[in-house]
Amino acid sequence: MSDTRISDLFAQGTAPESDPAFVKAVAADIGRARLRSRLLALARPVTGVLALSGALYVAAGLIRPVLAEQLAGTPEFMGVPMPLALAALVAGLALSARRYVLFR
């Protein structure tokens, strides 16, 4: 065999793109990297919402005894004191109105 035939055979036999197992492994790595980046992109906003809701839950637990004393004699709506139900309604309307005004 001549030197050119041996070098061509060596180049063709050891090129990574001609090895099907290597191509599959690279494609699988690329797929895993894309999936990981998609999941991270989805997890970032969710992490902020979860942290905010956790802080709100702790704050509600701390405020509950103080509010229970103040709202003891007020009328209730479906088991919730009326001032608290009205405050939740006003907060929801304010948030939806703000979103409507900002994105219009």
Backbone torsions as a table, in degrees:
resi	resn	phi	psi	omega
1	MET	NA	142.0	-179.8
2	SER	-83.8	166.5	-178.7
3	ASP	-64.4	-36.3	-179.5
4	THR	-68.4	-38.7	179.0
5	ARG	-67.2	-38.7	179.6
6	ILE	-68.0	-42.4	179.6
7	SER	-66.9	-38.1	176.6
8	ASP	-64.7	-43.4	178.5
9	LEU	-62.9	-41.7	179.0
10	PHE	-65.2	-42.9	-179.2
11	ALA	-66.3	-40.6	-179.7
12	GLN	-72.4	-36.7	-175.7
13	GLY	-78.5	-23.5	-176.4
14	THR	-109.6	1.6	178.5
15	ALA	-68.7	127.7	-176.4
16	PRO	-61.4	-34.0	-177.9
17	GLU	-71.7	-13.6	176.6
18	SER	-91.0	-4.5	179.3
19	ASP	-94.8	114.3	-177.0
20	PRO	-63.6	-34.1	179.4
21	ALA	-66.3	-38.9	178.3
22	PHE	-66.1	-42.9	-179.8
23	VAL	-62.3	-42.8	178.8
24	LYS	-65.5	-40.2	179.6
25	ALA	-64.8	-41.0	178.4
26	VAL	-66.1	-42.8	178.7
27	ALA	-63.0	-39.6	178.3
28	ALA	-66.5	-40.2	177.6
29	ASP	-63.9	-41.2	178.3
30	ILE	-64.7	-42.0	178.4
31	GLY	-62.7	-42.6	178.1
32	ARG	-64.9	-39.7	179.2
33	ALA	-65.5	-40.0	178.3
34	ARG	-66.8	-41.9	178.0
35	LEU	-63.0	-42.8	178.7
36	ARG	-61.8	-42.0	-180.0
37	SER	-68.3	-36.0	176.6
38	ARG	-65.5	-43.9	179.9
39	LEU	-65.1	-38.7	176.6
40	LEU	-65.7	-38.4	178.0
41	ALA	-64.8	-34.4	177.0
42	LEU	-77.0	-30.6	-174.5
43	ALA	-78.2	-25.9	-177.1
44	ARG	-61.1	-51.9	179.0
45	PRO	-66.7	-35.2	-178.9
46	VAL	-65.6	-36.1	179.2
47	THR	-62.8	-42.1	177.9
48	GLY	-64.0	-41.9	179.3
49	VAL	-65.7	-41.8	179.0
50	LEU	-64.7	-40.2	178.3
51	ALA	-65.1	-42.0	178.7
52	LEU	-65.3	-42.4	179.8
53	SER	-68.4	-33.9	175.8
54	GLY	-65.2	-43.1	177.6
55	ALA	-64.6	-38.5	177.9
56	LEU	-65.8	-38.1	178.5
57	TYR	-64.1	-43.7	178.7
58	VAL	-65.9	-42.7	179.5
59	ALA	-64.0	-39.3	177.9
60	ALA	-64.7	-37.1	177.1
61	GLY	-65.9	-33.5	178.3
62	LEU	-76.6	-33.5	-177.0
63	ILE	-83.3	-24.8	-174.5
64	ARG	-51.7	-47.0	-179.5
65	PRO	-63.4	-36.8	179.9
66	VAL	-68.5	-43.6	179.5
67	LEU	-67.9	-33.8	-178.9
68	ALA	-62.1	-37.7	178.3
69	GLU	-68.8	-40.9	-176.5
70	GLN	-75.8	-30.0	-175.7
71	LEU	-101.7	21.1	-174.5
72	ALA	-65.0	-41.0	-175.0
73	GLY	-100.7	6.8	-175.7
74	THR	-80.9	155.6	177.0
75	PRO	-67.2	157.0	-177.6
76	GLU	-117.4	151.4	174.2
77	PHE	-123.5	108.2	-177.9
78	MET	55.8	40.4	176.3
79	GLY	85.6	-0.8	-179.9
80	VAL	-110.9	133.2	177.5
81	PRO	-56.6	138.1	-174.6
82	MET	-57.0	-43.3	178.5
83	PRO	-61.2	-35.3	178.9
84	LEU	-70.0	-40.7	177.7
85	ALA	-64.5	-41.5	178.4
86	LEU	-66.5	-38.3	178.1
87	ALA	-64.8	-40.1	177.3
88	ALA	-65.5	-39.6	177.9
89	LEU	-63.7	-45.5	179.3
90	VAL	-64.2	-41.0	178.9
91	ALA	-64.1	-42.1	177.9
92	GLY	-64.0	-43.0	177.9
93	LEU	-65.3	-38.7	179.0
94	ALA	-65.4	-41.9	179.3
95	LEU	-66.6	-41.7	179.7
96	SER	-69.5	-37.4	178.1
97	ALA	-67.0	-38.5	178.7
98	ARG	-63.3	-43.0	179.7
99	ARG	-65.3	-38.8	-179.8
100	TYR	-67.2	-40.3	-178.4
101	VAL	-71.8	-40.0	-177.5
102	LEU	-70.6	-34.7	-174.7
103	PHE	-99.5	15.0	179.4
104	ARG	-90.1	NA	NA
